[in-house]
């Protein structure tokens, strides 16, 4: 599952997941995808695992994130 982190908080490190690359969410940096590191409110980039990275290369653009892993900015 993908995670959202800003440039300052960088590549996430997980106990069970390995993130291999980041991609920009739609509209970045003016995006609703906000860094999941509390209490950060910076625009986030999408960090992908290897299978997700391969899917991205094949054209996939929607990625699942775990519950409570992101915050969303509303207008």
Backbone as a chain_set.jsonl record, in Angstrom:
{"seq": "XXXXXXXXXXXXXXXXXXXXXXXXXXXXXXXXXXXXXXXXXXXXXXXXXXXXXXXXXXXXXXXXXXXXXXXXXXX", "coords": {"N": [[0.833, -1.178, 0.0], [0.466, 2.206, -0.76], [2.054, 5.183, 0.583], [1.829, 8.552, 1.826], [4.084, 11.166, 1.81], [5.753, 14.221, 2.535], [8.354, 16.213, 0.926], [10.189, 16.971, 2.895], [9.889, 15.054, 4.936], [10.462, 12.8, 3.542], [11.407, 9.528, 2.151], [9.402, 6.933, 3.343], [9.951, 4.601, 5.999], [9.209, 1.368, 6.68], [8.177, -1.32, 8.829], [7.238, -3.595, 7.664], [6.989, -3.04, 5.003], [8.472, -1.99, 1.898], [9.413, 0.881, 0.32], [9.93, 2.037, -2.908], [9.956, 4.119, -4.758], [8.888, 7.505, -5.486], [6.011, 9.287, -6.647], [4.28, 12.025, -8.166], [1.211, 13.267, -6.867], [-1.984, 13.961, -8.385], [-2.135, 17.246, -9.553], [-0.037, 18.206, -8.016], [2.147, 20.727, -6.759], [-0.204, 21.661, -5.647], [-2.233, 20.008, -4.235], [-4.614, 17.692, -2.793], [-3.486, 15.708, -1.366], [-1.907, 15.217, 1.535], [0.965, 15.209, 3.607], [1.475, 12.34, 5.624], [2.794, 12.369, 8.048], [2.416, 13.258, 11.306], [2.636, 16.425, 12.93], [2.495, 17.404, 10.291], [1.621, 19.518, 7.512], [2.2, 19.739, 4.885], [2.224, 19.524, 1.24], [2.029, 16.26, -0.085], [3.957, 13.558, -1.58], [3.437, 10.544, -3.446], [4.44, 7.501, -2.237], [5.581, 4.451, -3.447], [5.375, 0.854, -3.366], [7.278, -1.917, -4.736], [5.612, -3.531, -6.484], [3.532, -1.743, -6.971], [4.945, 0.315, -8.178], [5.689, -0.914, -10.577], [3.13, -1.263, -11.642], [2.446, 1.421, -11.969], [4.228, 2.106, -14.014], [2.985, 0.727, -16.014], [0.752, 2.218, -16.433], [-1.166, 2.533, -14.42], [-2.839, 4.686, -12.139], [-4.163, 5.055, -9.758], [-3.908, 4.475, -6.365], [-4.02, 2.488, -3.449], [-4.162, 3.447, -0.06], [-3.241, 2.907, 3.382], [-5.613, 3.018, 6.134], [-5.935, 6.095, 7.9], [-3.488, 7.041, 7.0], [-3.123, 9.247, 5.45], [-3.888, 12.742, 5.144], [-6.488, 14.935, 4.123], [-6.869, 17.892, 2.357], [-9.437, 20.194, 2.255], [-11.427, 22.397, 0.186]], "CA": [[0.0, 0.0, 0.0], [1.199, 3.464, -0.89], [2.009, 6.154, 1.671], [2.03, 9.931, 1.406], [5.053, 11.903, 2.611], [6.273, 15.43, 1.908], [9.784, 16.141, 0.629], [10.948, 17.096, 4.133], [9.857, 13.796, 5.674], [11.133, 11.843, 2.665], [10.998, 8.144, 1.96], [8.982, 6.269, 4.569], [10.545, 3.301, 6.291], [8.228, 0.57, 7.401], [8.655, -2.602, 9.351], [6.809, -4.69, 6.792], [6.878, -2.571, 3.618], [9.631, -1.305, 1.343], [8.998, 1.839, -0.685], [11.03, 2.109, -3.868], [9.942, 5.362, -5.54], [7.756, 8.413, -5.257], [5.408, 9.935, -7.814], [3.471, 13.182, -7.774], [-0.237, 13.135, -6.97], [-2.646, 14.877, -9.306], [-2.125, 18.652, -9.179], [1.085, 18.526, -7.121], [2.03, 20.725, -5.307], [-1.54, 22.098, -5.211], [-2.927, 18.734, -4.166], [-5.293, 17.367, -1.542], [-2.693, 14.679, -0.698], [-1.106, 15.884, 2.548], [1.903, 14.32, 4.295], [0.894, 11.568, 6.719], [3.548, 12.532, 9.293], [1.779, 14.255, 12.165], [1.491, 17.236, 12.524], [2.848, 18.056, 9.031], [0.521, 19.918, 6.633], [2.793, 20.005, 3.574], [1.786, 18.646, 0.156], [2.767, 15.002, -0.076], [4.175, 12.753, -2.774], [2.986, 9.173, -3.25], [5.52, 6.525, -2.201], [5.074, 3.174, -3.945], [6.107, -0.397, -3.232], [7.755, -2.413, -6.032], [4.491, -3.931, -7.351], [2.822, -0.522, -7.345], [5.818, 1.02, -9.111], [5.527, -1.605, -11.866], [1.789, -0.926, -12.127], [2.529, 2.806, -12.425], [4.891, 2.075, -15.319], [2.005, 0.174, -16.963], [-0.337, 3.178, -16.624], [-2.047, 2.673, -13.252], [-2.665, 5.973, -11.48], [-4.905, 5.079, -8.498], [-3.236, 3.599, -5.425], [-4.645, 2.35, -2.15], [-3.359, 3.813, 1.102], [-3.845, 2.381, 4.611], [-6.43, 3.958, 6.925], [-5.229, 7.086, 8.72], [-2.135, 7.268, 6.487], [-3.065, 10.547, 4.795], [-4.86, 13.767, 5.501], [-6.986, 15.563, 2.913], [-7.191, 19.324, 2.472], [-10.683, 20.524, 1.557], [-11.598, 23.796, -0.173]], "C": [[0.879, 1.242, 0.0], [1.088, 4.294, 0.393], [2.278, 7.537, 1.109], [2.997, 10.609, 2.367], [5.529, 13.123, 1.825], [7.769, 15.258, 1.644], [10.629, 16.207, 1.903], [11.013, 15.77, 4.896], [10.365, 12.625, 4.832], [10.562, 10.449, 2.615], [10.615, 7.506, 3.284], [9.742, 4.959, 4.762], [9.552, 2.535, 7.144], [8.839, -0.731, 7.891], [8.333, -3.74, 8.395], [6.753, -4.289, 5.325], [8.151, -1.854, 3.194], [9.169, -0.418, 0.199], [10.17, 2.15, -1.602], [11.072, 3.392, -4.68], [8.766, 6.22, -5.156], [7.302, 8.987, -6.587], [4.539, 11.075, -7.308], [1.984, 12.876, -7.872], [-0.786, 14.176, -7.943], [-2.614, 16.297, -8.75], [-0.959, 19.091, -8.308], [1.819, 19.769, -7.602], [0.69, 21.233, -4.778], [-2.459, 20.892, -5.188], [-3.647, 18.575, -2.841], [-4.53, 16.294, -0.771], [-1.689, 15.367, 0.24], [-0.258, 14.844, 3.283], [1.247, 13.638, 5.496], [1.665, 11.651, 8.017], [2.905, 13.632, 10.133], [2.849, 15.144, 12.775], [1.722, 17.97, 11.209], [1.603, 18.366, 8.182], [1.019, 20.231, 5.227], [2.221, 19.071, 2.511], [2.659, 17.392, 0.13], [2.938, 14.4, -1.458], [3.784, 11.322, -2.427], [4.191, 8.238, -3.322], [4.95, 5.15, -2.502], [5.99, 2.009, -3.59], [6.455, -0.901, -4.637], [6.614, -2.803, -6.978], [3.712, -2.721, -7.835], [3.641, 0.284, -8.354], [5.711, 0.409, -10.506], [4.165, -1.288, -12.48], [1.758, 0.509, -12.652], [3.165, 2.868, -13.815], [3.969, 1.546, -16.413], [0.786, 1.079, -17.142], [-1.298, 3.34, -15.466], [-1.769, 4.0, -12.563], [-3.433, 6.096, -10.163], [-4.293, 4.037, -7.57], [-3.899, 3.645, -4.07], [-3.668, 2.766, -1.057], [-4.034, 3.248, 2.353], [-4.664, 3.451, 5.33], [-5.538, 4.841, 7.777], [-3.81, 7.372, 8.244], [-2.005, 8.621, 5.799], [-4.079, 11.485, 5.424], [-5.285, 14.424, 4.194], [-7.366, 16.994, 3.192], [-8.445, 19.599, 1.649], [-10.722, 22.016, 1.255], [-12.557, 24.486, 0.739]], "O": [[1.902, 1.303, 0.682], [0.155, 4.128, 1.179], [2.88, 7.679, 0.045], [2.773, 10.631, 3.577], [5.689, 13.065, 0.606], [8.377, 14.281, 2.082], [11.676, 15.564, 1.98], [12.059, 15.406, 5.434], [10.667, 11.564, 5.377], [9.41, 10.207, 2.977], [11.393, 7.525, 4.237], [10.124, 4.3, 3.795], [9.116, 3.004, 8.195], [9.885, -1.169, 7.414], [9.064, -4.728, 8.323], [6.489, -5.139, 4.475], [8.819, -1.203, 3.997], [8.599, -0.902, -0.779], [11.263, 2.483, -1.143], [12.115, 3.729, -5.24], [7.782, 5.749, -4.585], [8.088, 9.152, -7.519], [4.116, 11.08, -6.152], [1.539, 12.288, -8.858], [-0.112, 15.152, -8.272], [-3.018, 16.529, -7.61], [-0.905, 20.251, -7.901], [2.097, 19.856, -8.797], [0.476, 21.233, -3.566], [-3.356, 20.768, -6.022], [-3.318, 19.255, -1.869], [-4.887, 15.994, 0.369], [-0.745, 16.014, -0.212], [-0.717, 13.733, 3.545], [0.552, 14.28, 6.284], [1.242, 11.061, 9.011], [2.857, 14.791, 9.724], [3.915, 14.632, 13.118], [1.191, 19.066, 11.026], [0.657, 17.579, 8.141], [0.336, 20.913, 4.463], [1.784, 17.963, 2.823], [3.875, 17.465, 0.303], [2.175, 14.687, -2.381], [3.797, 10.932, -1.26], [4.881, 8.184, -4.339], [3.964, 4.729, -1.897], [7.211, 2.154, -3.522], [5.965, -0.353, -5.624], [6.645, -2.442, -8.155], [3.278, -2.679, -8.986], [3.081, 0.87, -9.281], [5.65, 1.132, -11.501], [4.055, -1.071, -13.687], [1.117, 0.785, -13.665], [2.692, 3.597, -14.687], [4.139, 1.867, -17.589], [-0.117, 0.752, -17.913], [-2.172, 4.206, -15.517], [-0.614, 4.4, -12.415], [-3.363, 7.139, -9.512], [-4.171, 2.866, -7.931], [-4.294, 4.71, -3.595], [-2.478, 2.463, -1.134], [-5.258, 3.12, 2.39], [-4.431, 4.646, 5.15], [-4.519, 4.395, 8.307], [-3.003, 7.896, 9.011], [-0.891, 9.097, 5.585], [-4.994, 11.069, 6.135], [-4.501, 14.461, 3.246], [-8.094, 17.284, 4.142], [-8.496, 19.265, 0.465], [-10.123, 22.813, 1.977], [-12.816, 25.678, 0.574]]}, "num_chains": 1, "name": "protein.A"}
